[in-house]
Amino acid sequence: MADAAIFLQDACLQHKYIRNKDISNVVERPERLRAINVGISAAIARLESIQHSDKLNNERPPDGEVGELVDVLGKMHLGSPTPESITHVVQIVKSQATLDIMNHAAVKFVHGDIERDVYLENLKKWAKNSWDELSQGRSEIPEGLAQGDLYLCPESINAIQGALGTVCEVVDRIMDPEDSLKRAFVAVRPPGHHCGEDTPSGFCFVNNVAVAAAHAHLKHNVNRVVIFDIDLHHGNGTQSIVWSINEETYRQTLEVEEGAPPPAKTGPKIYYGSIHDVLSYPCEDGTPALVQAASASIHKSHGQYIENIHLQTYESEDHFWNVLYKEEYSRLISRAEEFLEGTGGAGEDVLVFISCGMDACEHEYPSMSRHNRKVPTSFYHRFTRDTRVFAEKYASGRLISVLEGGYSDLALESGSMAHICGLAGSDKVDEEWWNIKNLTELEKATKKRRGGRPSLNSNANNDNTVPTWLERTVAIFNSIDQATTKVSGHSVPVPSSSRTLRDRAKLNNNTQSERSVSEQEKKRTPRKSAGGPSAARKPRSSVDPVPSSGAGKNSKPRPSVGSVVTSQPEDSSSESSSLAELSENERNAPEALAQDQKQVPRVILKLGKKPEEAGK
């Protein structure tokens, strides 16, 4: 069985924007997972073709028999592998894992409080009451939180708990010595790296990677964690959580050195390395605390291991790989090597994560990466390959990649394709697979069609031939891109073959990016630790400053601006799709609201012009 896997989670499709019917400009939506599935399918098809070619070459007959065999093979149409000839390059797992955010140790370790888990309680309440709030003309997102960057529906908790359950399931499998799985890509949403301890922002309500790392520590004694964040935007939430955990671990170490009894369980040490555009969200407004956090690099001092690298404009592929990547971006990995070498070297207590955002891809919407800080698609292949080698050296190959950002179909399709090829481990990947010609064919072949799944009746070449890889891609895609119920841990049968995040309006005094670090220090409270009651404080985020308690019993009325909800939301596409089935609550939503009610916020997660219009 393959030692790499892709984990899909249907519950993540349930998190939808319901504030009004027009969701055409909402970039973080369920359809993102469809694009990911397209890229996954293309990667598998291409990698299978390599295996099939190698198999034929290994079984090549003596030269005298070659001509006769070629004739036979041509008549048998062996360009597409049969079930018997396929050795699956990756496992595809449809996970049904979930957890209760109010009763899970790792979730409470990251997002909980000692006295009462206020933020987690509020999160469940906000989602549960979302329709009621909207029906009263108010926003489902409390005042003080970014209305344009966050949205909820009643089923959002299913998506959040499904995403967390899936990343924890992957940790359990990869840390199980009896399981062959070593590497995994976890395609879940909503993303997580902007969410701090109790500060949701940038589409993120919980921090998937941080919770997975905490689960690995609490359940599997993983004491050293490496997190590589390659999203276009700085993972301010992840960095603030990592800083807080490292601070506590460092304090424990100092206390033991001074003669205090050691805690029942010493906290983990975590390296966080990010490569991002410092001109983009969350630093776009130039808020000092956020820009400073996104520019900080500190190693070992005060127990911190943080490396931030700013993306630069590249002039050519040669400039990117031989200058920027070689001299700048690769430092993300070399600093992680220094961290592990300085804390004991390779070991069974090491686990590696990638926060895999694909919005820095060259094919992302121009309005999302308008500062021209991009990477070529092949970055997602080569960086993943280099990280895989790093994990093999230090962590017995254990590597978990979790989806973060990425919003245009083309960026998600090409980025995930390149990423899976790097994760799978083949040394025969051809980077021409994701050139623009092949991506155009892929998009045409997998385009959603009214009333059915993609097919190749109208082939992408406009002639009488269909490339074998494309035919295989469509077959795989049709088998995985449907909201089916599979037992968690069972592979999906593969058929045989024959930002802008929002308008950057001037922020008011209640918004998170204008809150100062000093205000946060006033709210610092003890952290609940695996070490027991004697564990030290749990600092609030210093770079993601929005209080979670603002939506409690004494909270202010929720904001109300924009258009009135007139009926339940609709899918943004008229085509039939498994990604767009309406939930029970959506079907039972109020048909109309009184005309004199206050208006709720209209969608402001705008893309700007479509890519094809950007140059006009």
Secondary structure, 3 states (H helix, E strand, C coil): CCCEEEEEEHHHHHCCCCCCCCCCCCCCCCHHHHHHHHHHHHHHHHHHHHHHHHHHHHCCCCHHHHHHHHHHHHHHCCCCCCHHHCCCCCEEEEECCCCCCCCCHHHHHHHCCCCCCHHHHHHHHHHHCHHHHHHCCCCCCCCCCCCCCCCCCCCHHHHHHHHHHHHHHHHHHHHCCCCCCCEEEEECCCCCCCCCCCCCECCECCCHHHHHHHHHHHHHCCCEEEEEECCCCCCHHHHHHHHHHHHHHHHHHHHHHCCCCCCCCCCCEEEEEEEECCCCCCCCCCCHHHHHHCCCCEECHHHCEEEEEECCCCCCHHHHHHHHHHHHHCHHHHHHHHHHHCCCCCCCCEEEEEEECCCCECCCCCCCCCCCCCECCHHHHHHHHHHHHHHHHHCCCCEEEEECCCCCHHHHHHHHHHHHHHHHCCCCCCHHHHCHHHHHHHHHHCCCECCECCCCCCCCCCCCCCCHHHHHHHHHHHHHCCCCCCCCCCECCCCCCCCCCCCCCCCCCCCHHHCCHHHHHCCCEECCCCCCCCCCEECCCCCCCCCHHHHCCCCCCCCCCCCCCCCCCCCCCCCCCHHHCCCHHHHCCCCCCCCCCCCCCCCCCCCCCCHHHCCC
